[in-house]
Amino acid sequence: MALYKLQINGRSYEADVEPDTPLLWVLRDNLGLVGTKYGCGIAQCGACTVHVNGNPMRSCAYPVSAAANAKITTIEGLESNGKLHAVQEAWDEVDVAQCGYCQAGQIMTATAFLSKNPNPTEEEIETAMNGNICRCGTYHRIREAVALAATKLK
């Protein structure tokens, strides 16, 4: 066991866990940040996506030891001063969610993508979001929401 100091959503946290503990379980089980979901456990579905230093990361396969000096953002940290992020607003406007299970990971992937590519083409959106699985098949609405969010961020 080791004590890890983590910077998550602009706040400092500590977790006394094994170095190879996936960040996902530290977030959910140790820190009570349950917006990040477990999907597959092998970094394939995207449900567990968080930002690590601004980059999308599959937290189910990312050891807490690698996150110790990083700036981590979870779905809970996207809201700013009581205002939803433009991607979250677009998700609501387009009515993307059905079961909602993949949505946190989808939104985290989309926000990281749009921070690097604020004026994407339809093809770029499809490529960027392609690695996240939606069990309900709302891919057309996901792409529509990402495109709408891009216009909101301008």
MODELLER restraints for C-alpha pairs under 7 A, 6 or more apart:
rsr = mdl.restraints
at = mdl.atoms
rsr.add(forms.Gaussian(group=physical.xy_distance, feature=features.Distance(at['CA:1:A'], at['CA:16:A']), mean=6.14, stdev=0.5))
rsr.add(forms.Gaussian(group=physical.xy_distance, feature=features.Distance(at['CA:1:A'], at['CA:17:A']), mean=4.93, stdev=0.5))
rsr.add(forms.Gaussian(group=physical.xy_distance, feature=features.Distance(at['CA:1:A'], at['CA:18:A']), mean=4.44, stdev=0.5))
rsr.add(forms.Gaussian(group=physical.xy_distance, feature=features.Distance(at['CA:1:A'], at['CA:19:A']), mean=6.93, stdev=0.5))
rsr.add(forms.Gaussian(group=physical.xy_distance, feature=features.Distance(at['CA:2:A'], at['CA:16:A']), mean=5.27, stdev=0.5))
rsr.add(forms.Gaussian(group=physical.xy_distance, feature=features.Distance(at['CA:2:A'], at['CA:17:A']), mean=5.56, stdev=0.5))
rsr.add(forms.Gaussian(group=physical.xy_distance, feature=features.Distance(at['CA:2:A'], at['CA:18:A']), mean=6.03, stdev=0.5))
rsr.add(forms.Gaussian(group=physical.xy_distance, feature=features.Distance(at['CA:2:A'], at['CA:19:A']), mean=6.70, stdev=0.5))
rsr.add(forms.Gaussian(group=physical.xy_distance, feature=features.Distance(at['CA:3:A'], at['CA:14:A']), mean=6.59, stdev=0.5))
rsr.add(forms.Gaussian(group=physical.xy_distance, feature=features.Distance(at['CA:3:A'], at['CA:15:A']), mean=5.57, stdev=0.5))
rsr.add(forms.Gaussian(group=physical.xy_distance, feature=features.Distance(at['CA:3:A'], at['CA:16:A']), mean=4.21, stdev=0.5))
rsr.add(forms.Gaussian(group=physical.xy_distance, feature=features.Distance(at['CA:3:A'], at['CA:17:A']), mean=6.53, stdev=0.5))
rsr.add(forms.Gaussian(group=physical.xy_distance, feature=features.Distance(at['CA:4:A'], at['CA:14:A']), mean=5.48, stdev=0.5))
rsr.add(forms.Gaussian(group=physical.xy_distance, feature=features.Distance(at['CA:4:A'], at['CA:15:A']), mean=5.23, stdev=0.5))
rsr.add(forms.Gaussian(group=physical.xy_distance, feature=features.Distance(at['CA:4:A'], at['CA:16:A']), mean=6.22, stdev=0.5))
rsr.add(forms.Gaussian(group=physical.xy_distance, feature=features.Distance(at['CA:4:A'], at['CA:68:A']), mean=5.93, stdev=0.5))
rsr.add(forms.Gaussian(group=physical.xy_distance, feature=features.Distance(at['CA:5:A'], at['CA:12:A']), mean=6.92, stdev=0.5))
rsr.add(forms.Gaussian(group=physical.xy_distance, feature=features.Distance(at['CA:5:A'], at['CA:13:A']), mean=5.76, stdev=0.5))
rsr.add(forms.Gaussian(group=physical.xy_distance, feature=features.Distance(at['CA:5:A'], at['CA:14:A']), mean=4.59, stdev=0.5))
rsr.add(forms.Gaussian(group=physical.xy_distance, feature=features.Distance(at['CA:5:A'], at['CA:15:A']), mean=6.72, stdev=0.5))
rsr.add(forms.Gaussian(group=physical.xy_distance, feature=features.Distance(at['CA:5:A'], at['CA:68:A']), mean=5.88, stdev=0.5))
rsr.add(forms.Gaussian(group=physical.xy_distance, feature=features.Distance(at['CA:6:A'], at['CA:12:A']), mean=5.73, stdev=0.5))
rsr.add(forms.Gaussian(group=physical.xy_distance, feature=features.Distance(at['CA:6:A'], at['CA:13:A']), mean=5.10, stdev=0.5))
rsr.add(forms.Gaussian(group=physical.xy_distance, feature=features.Distance(at['CA:6:A'], at['CA:14:A']), mean=6.04, stdev=0.5))
rsr.add(forms.Gaussian(group=physical.xy_distance, feature=features.Distance(at['CA:6:A'], at['CA:68:A']), mean=5.40, stdev=0.5))
rsr.add(forms.Gaussian(group=physical.xy_distance, feature=features.Distance(at['CA:6:A'], at['CA:69:A']), mean=6.81, stdev=0.5))
rsr.add(forms.Gaussian(group=physical.xy_distance, feature=features.Distance(at['CA:7:A'], at['CA:13:A']), mean=6.35, stdev=0.5))
rsr.add(forms.Gaussian(group=physical.xy_distance, feature=features.Distance(at['CA:7:A'], at['CA:70:A']), mean=6.66, stdev=0.5))
rsr.add(forms.Gaussian(group=physical.xy_distance, feature=features.Distance(at['CA:7:A'], at['CA:71:A']), mean=5.34, stdev=0.5))
rsr.add(forms.Gaussian(group=physical.xy_distance, feature=features.Distance(at['CA:7:A'], at['CA:72:A']), mean=5.96, stdev=0.5))
rsr.add(forms.Gaussian(group=physical.xy_distance, feature=features.Distance(at['CA:8:A'], at['CA:71:A']), mean=6.29, stdev=0.5))
rsr.add(forms.Gaussian(group=physical.xy_distance, feature=features.Distance(at['CA:8:A'], at['CA:72:A']), mean=4.65, stdev=0.5))
rsr.add(forms.Gaussian(group=physical.xy_distance, feature=features.Distance(at['CA:8:A'], at['CA:73:A']), mean=5.59, stdev=0.5))
rsr.add(forms.Gaussian(group=physical.xy_distance, feature=features.Distance(at['CA:9:A'], at['CA:72:A']), mean=6.28, stdev=0.5))
rsr.add(forms.Gaussian(group=physical.xy_distance, feature=features.Distance(at['CA:9:A'], at['CA:73:A']), mean=4.89, stdev=0.5))
rsr.add(forms.Gaussian(group=physical.xy_distance, feature=features.Distance(at['CA:9:A'], at['CA:74:A']), mean=6.60, stdev=0.5))
rsr.add(forms.Gaussian(group=physical.xy_distance, feature=features.Distance(at['CA:9:A'], at['CA:77:A']), mean=4.68, stdev=0.5))
rsr.add(forms.Gaussian(group=physical.xy_distance, feature=features.Distance(at['CA:15:A'], at['CA:30:A']), mean=6.64, stdev=0.5))
rsr.add(forms.Gaussian(group=physical.xy_distance, feature=features.Distance(at['CA:19:A'], at['CA:63:A']), mean=6.61, stdev=0.5))
rsr.add(forms.Gaussian(group=physical.xy_distance, feature=features.Distance(at['CA:19:A'], at['CA:64:A']), mean=6.02, stdev=0.5))
rsr.add(forms.Gaussian(group=physical.xy_distance, feature=features.Distance(at['CA:19:A'], at['CA:65:A']), mean=4.93, stdev=0.5))
rsr.add(forms.Gaussian(group=physical.xy_distance, feature=features.Distance(at['CA:20:A'], at['CA:63:A']), mean=4.89, stdev=0.5))
rsr.add(forms.Gaussian(group=physical.xy_distance, feature=features.Distance(at['CA:20:A'], at['CA:64:A']), mean=6.41, stdev=0.5))
rsr.add(forms.Gaussian(group=physical.xy_distance, feature=features.Distance(at['CA:20:A'], at['CA:65:A']), mean=6.60, stdev=0.5))
rsr.add(forms.Gaussian(group=physical.xy_distance, feature=features.Distance(at['CA:21:A'], at['CA:63:A']), mean=5.40, stdev=0.5))
rsr.add(forms.Gaussian(group=physical.xy_distance, feature=features.Distance(at['CA:21:A'], at['CA:64:A']), mean=5.79, stdev=0.5))
rsr.add(forms.Gaussian(group=physical.xy_distance, feature=features.Distance(at['CA:22:A'], at['CA:59:A']), mean=6.35, stdev=0.5))
rsr.add(forms.Gaussian(group=physical.xy_distance, feature=features.Distance(at['CA:22:A'], at['CA:60:A']), mean=5.34, stdev=0.5))
rsr.add(forms.Gaussian(group=physical.xy_distance, feature=features.Distance(at['CA:22:A'], at['CA:61:A']), mean=5.68, stdev=0.5))
rsr.add(forms.Gaussian(group=physical.xy_distance, feature=features.Distance(at['CA:22:A'], at['CA:62:A']), mean=5.29, stdev=0.5))
rsr.add(forms.Gaussian(group=physical.xy_distance, feature=features.Distance(at['CA:22:A'], at['CA:63:A']), mean=4.41, stdev=0.5))
rsr.add(forms.Gaussian(group=physical.xy_distance, feature=features.Distance(at['CA:22:A'], at['CA:64:A']), mean=5.71, stdev=0.5))
rsr.add(forms.Gaussian(group=physical.xy_distance, feature=features.Distance(at['CA:23:A'], at['CA:59:A']), mean=5.15, stdev=0.5))
rsr.add(forms.Gaussian(group=physical.xy_distance, feature=features.Distance(at['CA:23:A'], at['CA:60:A']), mean=6.39, stdev=0.5))
rsr.add(forms.Gaussian(group=physical.xy_distance, feature=features.Distance(at['CA:23:A'], at['CA:62:A']), mean=5.72, stdev=0.5))
rsr.add(forms.Gaussian(group=physical.xy_distance, feature=features.Distance(at['CA:23:A'], at['CA:63:A']), mean=5.52, stdev=0.5))
rsr.add(forms.Gaussian(group=physical.xy_distance, feature=features.Distance(at['CA:23:A'], at['CA:64:A']), mean=4.76, stdev=0.5))
rsr.add(forms.Gaussian(group=physical.xy_distance, feature=features.Distance(at['CA:24:A'], at['CA:48:A']), mean=6.77, stdev=0.5))
rsr.add(forms.Gaussian(group=physical.xy_distance, feature=features.Distance(at['CA:24:A'], at['CA:59:A']), mean=4.80, stdev=0.5))
rsr.add(forms.Gaussian(group=physical.xy_distance, feature=features.Distance(at['CA:24:A'], at['CA:60:A']), mean=5.05, stdev=0.5))
rsr.add(forms.Gaussian(group=physical.xy_distance, feature=features.Distance(at['CA:27:A'], at['CA:33:A']), mean=5.16, stdev=0.5))
rsr.add(forms.Gaussian(group=physical.xy_distance, feature=features.Distance(at['CA:27:A'], at['CA:34:A']), mean=6.87, stdev=0.5))
rsr.add(forms.Gaussian(group=physical.xy_distance, feature=features.Distance(at['CA:28:A'], at['CA:34:A']), mean=4.72, stdev=0.5))
rsr.add(forms.Gaussian(group=physical.xy_distance, feature=features.Distance(at['CA:35:A'], at['CA:75:A']), mean=6.03, stdev=0.5))
rsr.add(forms.Gaussian(group=physical.xy_distance, feature=features.Distance(at['CA:35:A'], at['CA:76:A']), mean=6.49, stdev=0.5))
rsr.add(forms.Gaussian(group=physical.xy_distance, feature=features.Distance(at['CA:35:A'], at['CA:104:A']), mean=6.70, stdev=0.5))
rsr.add(forms.Gaussian(group=physical.xy_distance, feature=features.Distance(at['CA:36:A'], at['CA:48:A']), mean=5.22, stdev=0.5))
rsr.add(forms.Gaussian(group=physical.xy_distance, feature=features.Distance(at['CA:36:A'], at['CA:74:A']), mean=6.77, stdev=0.5))
rsr.add(forms.Gaussian(group=physical.xy_distance, feature=features.Distance(at['CA:36:A'], at['CA:75:A']), mean=6.71, stdev=0.5))
rsr.add(forms.Gaussian(group=physical.xy_distance, feature=features.Distance(at['CA:36:A'], at['CA:104:A']), mean=6.28, stdev=0.5))
rsr.add(forms.Gaussian(group=physical.xy_distance, feature=features.Distance(at['CA:37:A'], at['CA:47:A']), mean=5.44, stdev=0.5))
rsr.add(forms.Gaussian(group=physical.xy_distance, feature=features.Distance(at['CA:37:A'], at['CA:48:A']), mean=4.93, stdev=0.5))
rsr.add(forms.Gaussian(group=physical.xy_distance, feature=features.Distance(at['CA:38:A'], at['CA:47:A']), mean=6.18, stdev=0.5))
rsr.add(forms.Gaussian(group=physical.xy_distance, feature=features.Distance(at['CA:38:A'], at['CA:48:A']), mean=5.61, stdev=0.5))
rsr.add(forms.Gaussian(group=physical.xy_distance, feature=features.Distance(at['CA:39:A'], at['CA:45:A']), mean=6.39, stdev=0.5))
rsr.add(forms.Gaussian(group=physical.xy_distance, feature=features.Distance(at['CA:39:A'], at['CA:47:A']), mean=5.43, stdev=0.5))
rsr.add(forms.Gaussian(group=physical.xy_distance, feature=features.Distance(at['CA:39:A'], at['CA:48:A']), mean=6.78, stdev=0.5))
rsr.add(forms.Gaussian(group=physical.xy_distance, feature=features.Distance(at['CA:41:A'], at['CA:60:A']), mean=5.39, stdev=0.5))
rsr.add(forms.Gaussian(group=physical.xy_distance, feature=features.Distance(at['CA:41:A'], at['CA:61:A']), mean=6.87, stdev=0.5))
rsr.add(forms.Gaussian(group=physical.xy_distance, feature=features.Distance(at['CA:42:A'], at['CA:60:A']), mean=6.78, stdev=0.5))
rsr.add(forms.Gaussian(group=physical.xy_distance, feature=features.Distance(at['CA:42:A'], at['CA:61:A']), mean=6.26, stdev=0.5))
rsr.add(forms.Gaussian(group=physical.xy_distance, feature=features.Distance(at['CA:43:A'], at['CA:58:A']), mean=5.40, stdev=0.5))
rsr.add(forms.Gaussian(group=physical.xy_distance, feature=features.Distance(at['CA:43:A'], at['CA:60:A']), mean=6.19, stdev=0.5))
rsr.add(forms.Gaussian(group=physical.xy_distance, feature=features.Distance(at['CA:43:A'], at['CA:61:A']), mean=5.81, stdev=0.5))
rsr.add(forms.Gaussian(group=physical.xy_distance, feature=features.Distance(at['CA:45:A'], at['CA:131:A']), mean=6.81, stdev=0.5))
rsr.add(forms.Gaussian(group=physical.xy_distance, feature=features.Distance(at['CA:45:A'], at['CA:132:A']), mean=5.17, stdev=0.5))
rsr.add(forms.Gaussian(group=physical.xy_distance, feature=features.Distance(at['CA:45:A'], at['CA:133:A']), mean=4.98, stdev=0.5))
rsr.add(forms.Gaussian(group=physical.xy_distance, feature=features.Distance(at['CA:46:A'], at['CA:58:A']), mean=6.28, stdev=0.5))
rsr.add(forms.Gaussian(group=physical.xy_distance, feature=features.Distance(at['CA:46:A'], at['CA:105:A']), mean=5.46, stdev=0.5))
rsr.add(forms.Gaussian(group=physical.xy_distance, feature=features.Distance(at['CA:46:A'], at['CA:131:A']), mean=6.78, stdev=0.5))
rsr.add(forms.Gaussian(group=physical.xy_distance, feature=features.Distance(at['CA:46:A'], at['CA:132:A']), mean=4.66, stdev=0.5))
rsr.add(forms.Gaussian(group=physical.xy_distance, feature=features.Distance(at['CA:46:A'], at['CA:133:A']), mean=6.51, stdev=0.5))
rsr.add(forms.Gaussian(group=physical.xy_distance, feature=features.Distance(at['CA:47:A'], at['CA:102:A']), mean=4.78, stdev=0.5))
rsr.add(forms.Gaussian(group=physical.xy_distance, feature=features.Distance(at['CA:47:A'], at['CA:104:A']), mean=6.61, stdev=0.5))
rsr.add(forms.Gaussian(group=physical.xy_distance, feature=features.Distance(at['CA:47:A'], at['CA:105:A']), mean=4.35, stdev=0.5))
rsr.add(forms.Gaussian(group=physical.xy_distance, feature=features.Distance(at['CA:48:A'], at['CA:58:A']), mean=5.52, stdev=0.5))
rsr.add(forms.Gaussian(group=physical.xy_distance, feature=features.Distance(at['CA:48:A'], at['CA:59:A']), mean=5.48, stdev=0.5))
rsr.add(forms.Gaussian(group=physical.xy_distance, feature=features.Distance(at['CA:48:A'], at['CA:60:A']), mean=6.19, stdev=0.5))
rsr.add(forms.Gaussian(group=physical.xy_distance, feature=features.Distance(at['CA:48:A'], at['CA:105:A']), mean=5.52, stdev=0.5))
rsr.add(forms.Gaussian(group=physical.xy_distance, feature=features.Distance(at['CA:49:A'], at['CA:56:A']), mean=6.07, stdev=0.5))
rsr.add(forms.Gaussian(group=physical.xy_distance, feature=features.Distance(at['CA:49:A'], at['CA:57:A']), mean=5.30, stdev=0.5))
rsr.add(forms.Gaussian(group=physical.xy_distance, feature=features.Distance(at['CA:49:A'], at['CA:58:A']), mean=4.55, stdev=0.5))
rsr.add(forms.Gaussian(group=physical.xy_distance, feature=features.Distance(at['CA:49:A'], at['CA:59:A']), mean=5.89, stdev=0.5))
rsr.add(forms.Gaussian(group=physical.xy_distance, feature=features.Distance(at['CA:49:A'], at['CA:105:A']), mean=4.55, stdev=0.5))
rsr.add(forms.Gaussian(group=physical.xy_distance, feature=features.Distance(at['CA:49:A'], at['CA:108:A']), mean=6.13, stdev=0.5))
rsr.add(forms.Gaussian(group=physical.xy_distance, feature=features.Distance(at['CA:49:A'], at['CA:109:A']), mean=6.74, stdev=0.5))
rsr.add(forms.Gaussian(group=physical.xy_distance, feature=features.Distance(at['CA:50:A'], at['CA:56:A']), mean=5.63, stdev=0.5))
rsr.add(forms.Gaussian(group=physical.xy_distance, feature=features.Distance(at['CA:50:A'], at['CA:57:A']), mean=5.41, stdev=0.5))
rsr.add(forms.Gaussian(group=physical.xy_distance, feature=features.Distance(at['CA:50:A'], at['CA:58:A']), mean=6.56, stdev=0.5))
rsr.add(forms.Gaussian(group=physical.xy_distance, feature=features.Distance(at['CA:50:A'], at['CA:59:A']), mean=6.43, stdev=0.5))
rsr.add(forms.Gaussian(group=physical.xy_distance, feature=features.Distance(at['CA:50:A'], at['CA:73:A']), mean=5.96, stdev=0.5))
rsr.add(forms.Gaussian(group=physical.xy_distance, feature=features.Distance(at['CA:50:A'], at['CA:74:A']), mean=5.08, stdev=0.5))
rsr.add(forms.Gaussian(group=physical.xy_distance, feature=features.Distance(at['CA:50:A'], at['CA:105:A']), mean=6.99, stdev=0.5))
rsr.add(forms.Gaussian(group=physical.xy_distance, feature=features.Distance(at['CA:50:A'], at['CA:108:A']), mean=5.96, stdev=0.5))
rsr.add(forms.Gaussian(group=physical.xy_distance, feature=features.Distance(at['CA:51:A'], at['CA:57:A']), mean=5.77, stdev=0.5))
rsr.add(forms.Gaussian(group=physical.xy_distance, feature=features.Distance(at['CA:51:A'], at['CA:72:A']), mean=5.53, stdev=0.5))
rsr.add(forms.Gaussian(group=physical.xy_distance, feature=features.Distance(at['CA:51:A'], at['CA:73:A']), mean=4.98, stdev=0.5))
rsr.add(forms.Gaussian(group=physical.xy_distance, feature=features.Distance(at['CA:51:A'], at['CA:74:A']), mean=6.55, stdev=0.5))
rsr.add(forms.Gaussian(group=physical.xy_distance, feature=features.Distance(at['CA:51:A'], at['CA:108:A']), mean=6.95, stdev=0.5))
rsr.add(forms.Gaussian(group=physical.xy_distance, feature=features.Distance(at['CA:52:A'], at['CA:70:A']), mean=6.21, stdev=0.5))
rsr.add(forms.Gaussian(group=physical.xy_distance, feature=features.Distance(at['CA:52:A'], at['CA:71:A']), mean=5.74, stdev=0.5))
rsr.add(forms.Gaussian(group=physical.xy_distance, feature=features.Distance(at['CA:52:A'], at['CA:72:A']), mean=4.68, stdev=0.5))
rsr.add(forms.Gaussian(group=physical.xy_distance, feature=features.Distance(at['CA:52:A'], at['CA:73:A']), mean=6.65, stdev=0.5))
rsr.add(forms.Gaussian(group=physical.xy_distance, feature=features.Distance(at['CA:53:A'], at['CA:70:A']), mean=5.88, stdev=0.5))
rsr.add(forms.Gaussian(group=physical.xy_distance, feature=features.Distance(at['CA:53:A'], at['CA:71:A']), mean=4.95, stdev=0.5))
rsr.add(forms.Gaussian(group=physical.xy_distance, feature=features.Distance(at['CA:53:A'], at['CA:72:A']), mean=6.25, stdev=0.5))
rsr.add(forms.Gaussian(group=physical.xy_distance, feature=features.Distance(at['CA:54:A'], at['CA:112:A']), mean=6.41, stdev=0.5))
rsr.add(forms.Gaussian(group=physical.xy_distance, feature=features.Distance(at['CA:55:A'], at['CA:112:A']), mean=6.04, stdev=0.5))
rsr.add(forms.Gaussian(group=physical.xy_distance, feature=features.Distance(at['CA:56:A'], at['CA:108:A']), mean=6.84, stdev=0.5))
rsr.add(forms.Gaussian(group=physical.xy_distance, feature=features.Distance(at['CA:56:A'], at['CA:109:A']), mean=5.76, stdev=0.5))
rsr.add(forms.Gaussian(group=physical.xy_distance, feature=features.Distance(at['CA:56:A'], at['CA:112:A']), mean=6.07, stdev=0.5))
rsr.add(forms.Gaussian(group=physical.xy_distance, feature=features.Distance(at['CA:75:A'], at['CA:104:A']), mean=5.91, stdev=0.5))
rsr.add(forms.Gaussian(group=physical.xy_distance, feature=features.Distance(at['CA:75:A'], at['CA:108:A']), mean=6.59, stdev=0.5))
rsr.add(forms.Gaussian(group=physical.xy_distance, feature=features.Distance(at['CA:78:A'], at['CA:84:A']), mean=6.89, stdev=0.5))
rsr.add(forms.Gaussian(group=physical.xy_distance, feature=features.Distance(at['CA:78:A'], at['CA:85:A']), mean=5.80, stdev=0.5))
rsr.add(forms.Gaussian(group=physical.xy_distance, feature=features.Distance(at['CA:79:A'], at['CA:85:A']), mean=5.53, stdev=0.5))
rsr.add(forms.Gaussian(group=physical.xy_distance, feature=features.Distance(at['CA:86:A'], at['CA:149:A']), mean=5.35, stdev=0.5))
rsr.add(forms.Gaussian(group=physical.xy_distance, feature=features.Distance(at['CA:86:A'], at['CA:152:A']), mean=6.07, stdev=0.5))
rsr.add(forms.Gaussian(group=physical.xy_distance, feature=features.Distance(at['CA:86:A'], at['CA:153:A']), mean=6.50, stdev=0.5))
rsr.add(forms.Gaussian(group=physical.xy_distance, feature=features.Distance(at['CA:87:A'], at['CA:107:A']), mean=6.58, stdev=0.5))
rsr.add(forms.Gaussian(group=physical.xy_distance, feature=features.Distance(at['CA:87:A'], at['CA:111:A']), mean=6.46, stdev=0.5))
rsr.add(forms.Gaussian(group=physical.xy_distance, feature=features.Distance(at['CA:87:A'], at['CA:146:A']), mean=6.58, stdev=0.5))
rsr.add(forms.Gaussian(group=physical.xy_distance, feature=features.Distance(at['CA:87:A'], at['CA:149:A']), mean=4.92, stdev=0.5))
rsr.add(forms.Gaussian(group=physical.xy_distance, feature=features.Distance(at['CA:88:A'], at['CA:107:A']), mean=6.93, stdev=0.5))
rsr.add(forms.Gaussian(group=physical.xy_distance, feature=features.Distance(at['CA:90:A'], at['CA:145:A']), mean=5.08, stdev=0.5))
rsr.add(forms.Gaussian(group=physical.xy_distance, feature=features.Distance(at['CA:90:A'], at['CA:148:A']), mean=5.99, stdev=0.5))
rsr.add(forms.Gaussian(group=physical.xy_distance, feature=features.Distance(at['CA:90:A'], at['CA:149:A']), mean=5.39, stdev=0.5))
rsr.add(forms.Gaussian(group=physical.xy_distance, feature=features.Distance(at['CA:91:A'], at['CA:145:A']), mean=5.42, stdev=0.5))
rsr.add(forms.Gaussian(group=physical.xy_distance, feature=features.Distance(at['CA:94:A'], at['CA:141:A']), mean=6.54, stdev=0.5))
rsr.add(forms.Gaussian(group=physical.xy_distance, feature=features.Distance(at['CA:94:A'], at['CA:145:A']), mean=5.89, stdev=0.5))
rsr.add(forms.Gaussian(group=physical.xy_distance, feature=features.Distance(at['CA:96:A'], at['CA:138:A']), mean=6.60, stdev=0.5))
rsr.add(forms.Gaussian(group=physical.xy_distance, feature=features.Distance(at['CA:96:A'], at['CA:141:A']), mean=5.36, stdev=0.5))
rsr.add(forms.Gaussian(group=physical.xy_distance, feature=features.Distance(at['CA:96:A'], at['CA:142:A']), mean=6.04, stdev=0.5))
rsr.add(forms.Gaussian(group=physical.xy_distance, feature=features.Distance(at['CA:97:A'], at['CA:103:A']), mean=6.72, stdev=0.5))
rsr.add(forms.Gaussian(group=physical.xy_distance, feature=features.Distance(at['CA:98:A'], at['CA:136:A']), mean=6.67, stdev=0.5))
rsr.add(forms.Gaussian(group=physical.xy_distance, feature=features.Distance(at['CA:102:A'], at['CA:134:A']), mean=5.93, stdev=0.5))
rsr.add(forms.Gaussian(group=physical.xy_distance, feature=features.Distance(at['CA:106:A'], at['CA:132:A']), mean=6.36, stdev=0.5))
rsr.add(forms.Gaussian(group=physical.xy_distance, feature=features.Distance(at['CA:109:A'], at['CA:129:A']), mean=6.95, stdev=0.5))
rsr.add(forms.Gaussian(group=physical.xy_distance, feature=features.Distance(at['CA:110:A'], at['CA:129:A']), mean=6.97, stdev=0.5))
rsr.add(forms.Gaussian(group=physical.xy_distance, feature=features.Distance(at['CA:110:A'], at['CA:146:A']), mean=6.44, stdev=0.5))
rsr.add(forms.Gaussian(group=physical.xy_distance, feature=features.Distance(at['CA:113:A'], at['CA:128:A']), mean=6.74, stdev=0.5))
rsr.add(forms.Gaussian(group=physical.xy_distance, feature=features.Distance(at['CA:114:A'], at['CA:150:A']), mean=6.66, stdev=0.5))
rsr.add(forms.Gaussian(group=physical.xy_distance, feature=features.Distance(at['CA:118:A'], at['CA:150:A']), mean=5.77, stdev=0.5))
rsr.add(forms.Gaussian(group=physical.xy_distance, feature=features.Distance(at['CA:119:A'], at['CA:150:A']), mean=6.23, stdev=0.5))
rsr.add(forms.Gaussian(group=physical.xy_distance, feature=features.Distance(at['CA:125:A'], at['CA:143:A']), mean=6.34, stdev=0.5))
rsr.add(forms.Gaussian(group=physical.xy_distance, feature=features.Distance(at['CA:126:A'], at['CA:143:A']), mean=6.57, stdev=0.5))
